[in-house]
Amino acid sequence: MQSANMLLKKIVRSSVLPVAAQHGMKRDLFPLSRTLSLSLCLKQDNSCKPSEKLDLDAWKKVMKSGLQEEVSETVSEPQELSSLAGARETLEMWRLAGKLVPENISEEQLKTFTECPSKSAKKKYLKYLYLRELHKKNDKRKMEEKRERRLEAQEQTSKTDETKKSPFLSLWTSTMDKVYNWRAAQSMIFGQPLVFDMSYEKDMSVREVANTVKQLVQSEGCNRRAVDPFHIHLCNFKDDSLYHREFLKHYKEAWGRLLITVTEQCYTEVFPKDKLIYLTADSPKVMKTFDHDKIYIVGSMVDKNIKTGVSLARAKRLGLETAALPLDKYLLWNTGAKNLTLDQMMQILLTLKDTADWKKALEFVPKRKYCGFVSKPVSELKKTLDLVNTLKLGKRREEVQKQFAKNYPKKYKLK
């Protein structure tokens, strides 16, 4: 019996214990009965030789440390992978539930998401990522749209360049420019003068002066393209004024080649007074027909605050005849002041000069300002409306008198 125990003790010491100490040992490596028999054998052996004792506490520590190292090595990585996979599953569930979740999320962002301390913090972090992704998409979309517009603009410019390079169009434009210039040159000799009064610079701001010059540039273009253009006179025009500087901005080198007359003199010094008619919306006299022998004056003024009576006072001070366009006679006016822009006045006067038709001429009035044309003057329509109202009231008075006579005695009479 003692020889068998010694043999078993040698086998355990030589094979099992070193392996357990180096590699660790699982708890279910030996069944419970074997461990008990082994411990009994060891006890019997120790009883026989007390000098050789087995330290069980040290053996347990060695076994536990080996197991912990093996478990930590084998389980640490799968736990991280399982947590990231679970986080991705939760993100998919939140996305299906309609919450603000980004479409693409990196590993670092996912780790940051898992490290958030609370659910609200996780939602806020995901919302931040979602909004950042949305802004990036919008910026990308805008850049693509801008690129498409730029390509379209380049294509259009290339097409226009091709059309400009075509010999027929270049020949046509050059010949038409020659025709327009020839007509303007003829109007300077034989044409009817049209005066623009340039003495209102002090009554306007810098912005209003700029708008006035823009309208005058458009008026000059309309007049140059007309069949029978006016001979334009810019009177009371001073060099190095705001008007002059704005004209130089628009025309540049072509300012000195314009086929118009520019003078510092007043129109009363250039033309006889009996032929001058100042067109102003404040005039009590209404223009009935266009007179080819008269010289019409238009005040070069754009006023947003609508300073009424300025041009009328200037015309009266100079002793000139005034006139206003018959807007109330032909138009059922809706809203706004009855002041027109300078280019609209130019188109109206050119149409009257060519056709003498007020209906065609007043089509250049902005349609937002009137409801439509009327066959009779508005003053006559008002008279007829007043007459209808008085007739209605007269009939109503007779009905009231009859009803009063029925209800009350004859001694009470309605006066």
C-alpha positions as CSV (number, residue, x, y, z in Angstrom):
1,M,0.0,0.0,0.0
2,Q,2.8,2.4,0.9
3,S,4.6,1.6,-2.3
4,A,1.4,2.4,-4.4
5,N,1.0,5.8,-2.6
6,M,4.6,6.7,-3.2
7,L,4.3,5.8,-6.9
8,L,1.1,7.9,-7.2
9,K,2.8,10.9,-5.5
10,K,5.8,10.7,-7.9
11,I,3.5,10.6,-10.9
12,V,1.5,13.7,-9.7
13,R,4.6,15.7,-8.9
14,S,6.4,14.8,-12.1
15,S,3.5,15.3,-14.6
16,V,0.3,17.1,-13.3
17,L,1.6,19.8,-11.0
18,P,4.1,21.4,-13.3
19,V,1.6,21.5,-16.1
20,A,-1.0,23.0,-13.9
21,A,1.4,25.6,-12.6
22,Q,2.6,26.6,-16.1
23,H,-0.6,26.5,-18.2
24,G,-3.4,26.7,-15.6
25,M,-5.8,24.1,-14.9
26,K,-9.5,23.9,-15.4
27,R,-11.7,23.1,-12.5
28,D,-13.4,20.1,-14.1
29,L,-10.0,18.5,-15.2
30,F,-10.3,15.8,-12.5
31,P,-13.6,14.6,-11.1
32,L,-14.4,15.0,-7.5
33,S,-13.8,11.4,-6.5
34,R,-10.3,11.4,-8.0
35,T,-9.4,14.6,-6.2
36,L,-10.6,13.2,-3.0
37,S,-8.7,9.9,-3.4
38,L,-5.7,11.9,-4.4
39,S,-6.0,14.1,-1.3
40,L,-6.4,10.9,0.9
41,C,-3.4,9.4,-0.7
42,L,-1.4,12.5,-0.1
43,K,-2.6,12.7,3.4
44,Q,-1.6,9.1,4.1
45,D,1.8,9.8,2.5
46,N,2.3,12.9,4.5
47,S,1.4,11.0,7.6
48,C,4.1,8.6,6.8
49,K,6.7,11.2,6.0
50,P,6.0,14.5,7.8
51,S,9.1,16.2,6.3
52,E,7.5,16.3,2.8
53,K,4.2,18.5,3.0
54,L,2.1,19.8,0.2
55,D,1.1,23.5,0.4
56,L,-2.5,23.5,-0.7
57,D,-3.0,27.3,-0.5
58,A,-0.1,27.9,-2.8
59,W,-1.4,25.3,-5.2
60,K,-4.9,27.0,-5.2
61,K,-3.3,30.4,-5.9
62,V,-1.3,28.9,-8.8
63,M,-4.4,27.3,-10.3
64,K,-6.6,30.4,-9.9
65,S,-4.0,32.7,-11.5
66,G,-3.6,30.4,-14.5
67,L,-7.3,30.2,-15.0
68,Q,-7.7,34.0,-14.8
69,E,-5.0,34.7,-17.3
70,E,-6.4,32.1,-19.7
71,V,-9.9,33.5,-19.4
72,S,-8.8,37.1,-19.7
73,E,-6.8,36.3,-22.8
74,T,-9.6,34.4,-24.5
75,V,-12.6,36.6,-23.4
76,S,-11.4,40.2,-23.6
77,E,-11.5,40.6,-27.3
78,P,-14.9,38.8,-27.9
79,Q,-16.4,41.1,-25.2
80,E,-15.4,44.2,-27.1
81,L,-16.5,42.8,-30.4
82,S,-19.8,41.7,-28.9
83,S,-20.4,45.2,-27.4
84,L,-19.7,46.9,-30.8
85,A,-22.0,44.5,-32.6
86,G,-24.7,45.1,-30.0
87,A,-24.3,48.9,-30.4
88,R,-24.7,48.5,-34.2
89,E,-27.9,46.5,-33.7
90,T,-29.3,49.1,-31.4
91,L,-28.5,51.8,-34.0
92,E,-30.3,49.9,-36.6
93,M,-33.3,49.5,-34.4
94,W,-33.3,53.2,-33.6
95,R,-33.0,54.0,-37.3
96,L,-36.1,51.8,-38.1
97,A,-37.9,53.5,-35.2
98,G,-37.4,56.9,-37.0
99,K,-34.9,58.4,-34.7
100,L,-32.0,60.6,-35.9
101,V,-29.3,58.1,-36.6
102,P,-26.4,58.7,-39.1
103,E,-26.2,56.4,-42.1
104,N,-22.4,55.9,-41.8
105,I,-20.6,55.6,-38.5
106,S,-17.0,54.7,-37.9
107,E,-15.5,52.4,-35.3
108,E,-14.2,55.3,-33.2
109,Q,-17.7,57.0,-33.2
110,L,-19.3,53.7,-32.3
111,K,-16.9,53.3,-29.3
112,T,-17.7,56.9,-28.2
113,F,-21.3,56.0,-28.5
114,T,-20.9,53.0,-26.2
115,E,-18.9,55.0,-23.7
116,C,-21.7,57.6,-23.3
117,P,-22.9,57.5,-19.6
118,S,-26.7,57.7,-20.3
119,K,-29.3,57.0,-23.0
120,S,-30.0,60.8,-23.4
121,A,-26.3,61.4,-23.9
122,K,-26.2,58.7,-26.6
123,K,-29.2,60.3,-28.4
124,K,-27.6,63.7,-28.3
125,Y,-24.4,62.3,-29.7
126,L,-26.2,60.5,-32.5
127,K,-28.2,63.6,-33.3
128,Y,-24.9,65.6,-33.6
129,L,-23.5,63.0,-35.9
130,Y,-26.7,62.9,-38.0
131,L,-26.8,66.7,-38.4
132,R,-23.2,66.9,-39.3
133,E,-23.7,64.2,-42.0
134,L,-26.8,66.1,-43.2
135,H,-24.8,69.4,-43.5
136,K,-22.1,67.5,-45.5
137,K,-24.7,66.1,-47.9
138,N,-26.3,69.6,-48.4
139,D,-22.9,71.1,-49.0
140,K,-22.1,68.4,-51.5
141,R,-25.5,68.9,-53.3
142,K,-25.0,72.6,-53.5
143,M,-21.5,72.2,-54.9
144,E,-22.9,69.9,-57.6
145,E,-25.7,72.3,-58.4
146,K,-23.2,75.1,-58.6
147,R,-21.0,73.1,-60.9
148,E,-24.0,72.2,-63.1
149,R,-25.0,75.9,-63.4
150,R,-21.4,76.9,-64.2
151,L,-21.2,74.3,-66.9
152,E,-24.6,75.5,-68.4
153,A,-23.3,79.1,-68.3
154,Q,-20.2,78.0,-70.1
155,E,-22.2,76.2,-72.7
156,Q,-24.4,79.3,-73.2
157,T,-21.5,81.6,-73.5
158,S,-19.9,79.3,-76.0
159,K,-23.1,79.3,-78.0
160,T,-23.4,83.1,-77.9
161,D,-19.7,83.4,-78.9
162,E,-20.4,81.1,-81.8
163,T,-23.4,83.2,-82.8
164,K,-21.4,86.4,-82.5
165,K,-18.7,84.9,-84.6
166,S,-21.1,84.0,-87.4
167,P,-20.6,86.4,-90.3
168,F,-24.3,87.0,-91.0
169,L,-25.1,88.2,-87.4
170,S,-22.0,90.4,-87.2
171,L,-22.9,91.9,-90.5
172,W,-26.5,92.5,-89.4
173,T,-25.6,94.1,-86.1
174,S,-23.0,96.4,-87.8
175,T,-25.5,97.5,-90.5
176,M,-28.3,98.1,-87.9
177,D,-25.9,100.2,-85.8
178,K,-25.1,102.2,-88.8
179,V,-28.8,102.7,-89.6
180,Y,-29.6,103.7,-86.0
181,N,-26.7,106.2,-85.9
182,W,-27.8,107.6,-89.3
183,R,-31.3,108.2,-88.0
184,A,-30.0,109.8,-84.8
185,A,-27.7,112.0,-86.9
186,Q,-30.7,113.0,-89.1
187,S,-32.8,113.8,-86.0
188,M,-30.1,116.2,-84.8
189,I,-30.7,118.3,-88.0
190,F,-34.4,117.7,-88.9
191,G,-35.9,116.0,-85.8
192,Q,-38.3,117.4,-83.2
193,P,-36.4,118.5,-80.1
194,L,-37.1,116.8,-76.7
195,V,-35.6,118.5,-73.7
196,F,-34.6,116.8,-70.4
197,D,-34.3,119.3,-67.6
198,M,-31.1,118.4,-65.6
199,S,-31.5,121.0,-62.8
200,Y,-32.9,118.7,-60.1
201,E,-29.6,117.3,-58.8
202,K,-30.0,119.2,-55.5
203,D,-33.4,117.8,-54.9
204,M,-32.3,114.1,-55.0
205,S,-30.0,111.8,-53.2
206,V,-27.0,110.1,-54.8
207,R,-29.0,106.9,-55.3
208,E,-31.8,108.8,-56.9
209,V,-29.4,110.5,-59.3
210,A,-28.0,107.1,-60.3
211,N,-31.5,105.8,-61.0
212,T,-32.3,108.9,-63.0
213,V,-29.2,108.4,-65.2
214,K,-30.1,104.7,-65.7
215,Q,-33.6,105.7,-67.0
216,L,-32.0,108.4,-69.2
217,V,-29.7,105.8,-70.7
218,Q,-32.7,103.5,-71.4
219,S,-34.5,106.5,-72.9
220,E,-31.6,107.3,-75.2
221,G,-31.5,103.6,-76.4
222,C,-35.3,103.6,-77.1
223,N,-35.0,106.9,-79.0
224,R,-32.0,105.7,-81.1
225,R,-33.9,102.5,-82.2
226,A,-37.1,104.4,-83.1
227,V,-38.2,105.0,-86.7
228,D,-38.4,108.8,-86.2
229,P,-36.3,109.6,-83.2
230,F,-36.3,112.9,-81.2
231,H,-33.4,115.3,-81.1
232,I,-32.5,114.9,-77.4
233,H,-31.3,118.0,-75.5
234,L,-29.8,117.7,-72.0
235,C,-30.2,121.3,-70.7
236,N,-28.8,122.7,-67.4
237,F,-26.1,120.1,-67.6
238,K,-23.0,120.9,-65.6
239,D,-19.6,119.3,-66.1
240,D,-18.2,117.3,-63.1
241,S,-21.7,116.9,-61.6
242,L,-23.3,113.7,-60.3
243,Y,-25.1,113.4,-63.5
244,H,-21.9,113.7,-65.5
245,R,-20.1,111.1,-63.4
246,E,-22.9,108.6,-63.7
247,F,-23.1,109.0,-67.4
248,L,-19.4,108.4,-67.7
249,K,-19.8,105.1,-65.7
250,H,-22.4,103.9,-68.2
251,Y,-21.0,105.2,-71.5
252,K,-17.3,105.4,-70.7
253,E,-15.5,106.4,-74.0
254,A,-18.7,106.4,-76.0
255,W,-20.0,109.5,-74.0
256,G,-18.2,111.9,-76.3
257,R,-19.7,110.2,-79.4
258,L,-23.3,110.2,-78.5
259,L,-25.6,111.9,-81.0
260,I,-27.4,114.2,-78.5
261,T,-27.0,117.8,-77.5
262,V,-25.6,118.5,-74.0
263,T,-25.5,122.1,-72.9
264,E,-25.2,124.1,-69.7
265,Q,-27.8,126.7,-70.9
266,C,-31.4,126.7,-69.9
267,Y,-34.0,125.6,-72.4
268,T,-35.5,129.1,-72.3
269,E,-32.2,130.4,-73.7
270,V,-32.1,127.9,-76.5
271,F,-35.7,127.8,-77.6
272,P,-38.5,130.4,-77.8
273,K,-40.9,130.3,-74.8
274,D,-44.1,130.1,-76.8
275,K,-43.0,126.7,-78.2
276,L,-42.1,125.1,-74.8
277,I,-44.5,122.8,-72.9
278,Y,-43.4,121.4,-69.5
279,L,-44.8,117.9,-69.0
280,T,-45.6,117.4,-65.3
281,A,-48.2,115.2,-63.5
282,D,-49.1,118.2,-61.2
283,S,-50.3,120.4,-64.1
284,P,-54.1,121.3,-64.0
285,K,-54.1,121.3,-67.8
286,V,-54.5,118.0,-69.6
287,M,-52.7,117.2,-72.8
288,K,-55.3,116.3,-75.5
289,T,-53.2,115.7,-78.7
290,F,-49.5,115.5,-79.5
291,D,-48.3,118.7,-81.2
292,H,-45.3,118.2,-83.6
293,D,-44.5,122.0,-83.6
294,K,-44.1,122.2,-79.8
295,I,-41.0,121.3,-77.8
296,Y,-41.8,119.1,-74.8
297,I,-39.8,119.3,-71.6
298,V,-39.4,116.4,-69.1
299,G,-38.0,116.9,-65.7
300,S,-35.0,114.5,-65.1
301,M,-36.0,113.6,-61.5
302,V,-36.6,110.3,-59.7
303,D,-38.0,110.9,-56.2
304,K,-39.1,108.0,-53.9
305,N,-40.8,110.4,-51.5
306,I,-42.8,112.0,-54.5
307,K,-42.2,115.7,-54.0
308,T,-45.3,117.1,-55.6
309,G,-45.3,120.5,-57.2
310,V,-41.5,120.9,-57.7
311,S,-41.5,120.7,-61.5
312,L,-44.8,122.7,-61.7
313,A,-43.3,125.5,-59.5
314,R,-40.2,125.6,-61.8
315,A,-42.3,125.9,-64.9
316,K,-44.5,128.7,-63.4
317,R,-41.4,130.5,-62.2
318,L,-40.1,130.5,-65.8
319,G,-43.5,131.4,-67.3
320,L,-43.9,128.2,-69.3
321,E,-47.0,126.3,-70.4
322,T,-47.6,123.0,-68.6
323,A,-49.5,119.9,-69.4
324,A,-50.2,116.5,-67.9
325,L,-50.9,113.2,-69.6
326,P,-54.6,112.3,-69.8
327,L,-54.4,109.2,-67.6
328,D,-57.8,109.7,-65.9
329,K,-59.4,110.1,-69.3
330,Y,-58.3,106.7,-70.7
331,L,-57.3,104.6,-67.7
332,L,-59.2,103.4,-64.7
333,W,-56.5,104.2,-62.2
334,N,-56.0,101.7,-59.4
335,T,-53.2,102.5,-57.0
336,G,-50.0,104.5,-56.8
337,A,-48.9,108.0,-57.8
338,K,-49.4,109.2,-61.4
339,N,-45.7,109.7,-62.0
340,L,-44.0,107.7,-64.7
341,T,-40.4,106.9,-65.3
342,L,-38.3,108.7,-67.9
343,D,-38.0,105.7,-70.2
344,Q,-41.8,105.2,-70.0
345,M,-42.4,108.8,-70.9
346,M,-40.0,108.5,-73.9
347,Q,-41.9,105.4,-75.2
348,I,-45.2,107.1,-74.8
349,L,-44.1,110.3,-76.6
350,L,-42.5,108.2,-79.4
351,T,-45.7,106.2,-79.9
352,L,-47.8,109.4,-79.9
353,K,-45.5,111.0,-82.5
354,D,-45.7,108.0,-84.8
355,T,-49.4,106.9,-84.3
356,A,-51.3,109.7,-82.4
357,D,-53.1,106.8,-80.6
358,W,-53.4,107.3,-76.9
359,K,-54.5,103.8,-76.3
360,K,-51.3,102.4,-77.9
361,A,-49.2,105.0,-76.2
362,L,-50.6,104.4,-72.7
363,E,-49.9,100.7,-72.9
364,F,-46.4,101.5,-71.6
365,V,-47.9,102.6,-68.3
366,P,-47.3,99.8,-65.7
367,K,-50.4,97.5,-65.6
368,R,-50.2,97.2,-61.8
369,K,-51.2,100.9,-61.6
370,Y,-54.6,100.7,-63.5
371,C,-57.5,98.3,-63.9
372,G,-58.1,98.8,-67.6
373,F,-59.0,101.2,-70.4
374,V,-62.3,103.1,-70.4
375,S,-64.4,104.2,-73.3
376,K,-65.5,107.4,-71.6
377,P,-63.6,109.7,-69.4
378,V,-63.6,108.8,-65.7
379,S,-65.1,112.1,-64.8
380,E,-68.1,111.4,-67.0
381,L,-68.5,108.0,-65.5
382,K,-68.5,109.5,-62.0
383,K,-71.2,112.0,-63.1
384,T,-73.4,109.1,-64.4
385,L,-72.8,107.2,-61.1
386,D,-73.8,110.2,-59.1
387,L,-76.9,110.7,-61.2
388,V,-77.9,107.0,-60.7
389,N,-77.4,107.4,-57.0
390,T,-79.5,110.5,-56.8
391,L,-82.3,108.9,-58.7
392,K,-82.2,105.9,-56.4
393,L,-82.4,108.2,-53.4
394,G,-85.3,110.1,-54.9
395,K,-87.3,107.0,-55.4
396,R,-86.6,105.9,-51.9
397,R,-87.8,109.3,-50.6
398,E,-91.1,108.9,-52.3
399,E,-91.5,105.5,-50.8
400,V,-90.8,106.8,-47.3
401,Q,-93.3,109.6,-47.7
402,K,-96.1,107.2,-48.7
403,Q,-95.3,104.9,-45.8
404,F,-95.3,107.8,-43.4
405,A,-98.7,109.0,-44.6
406,K,-100.2,105.6,-44.0
407,N,-98.9,105.2,-40.5
408,Y,-99.6,108.6,-39.1
409,P,-102.5,111.1,-39.2
410,K,-102.8,113.8,-41.8
411,K,-101.9,116.6,-39.4
412,Y,-98.3,115.2,-39.3
413,K,-96.7,116.0,-42.6
414,L,-93.2,115.1,-43.7
415,K,-91.4,118.1,-44.9
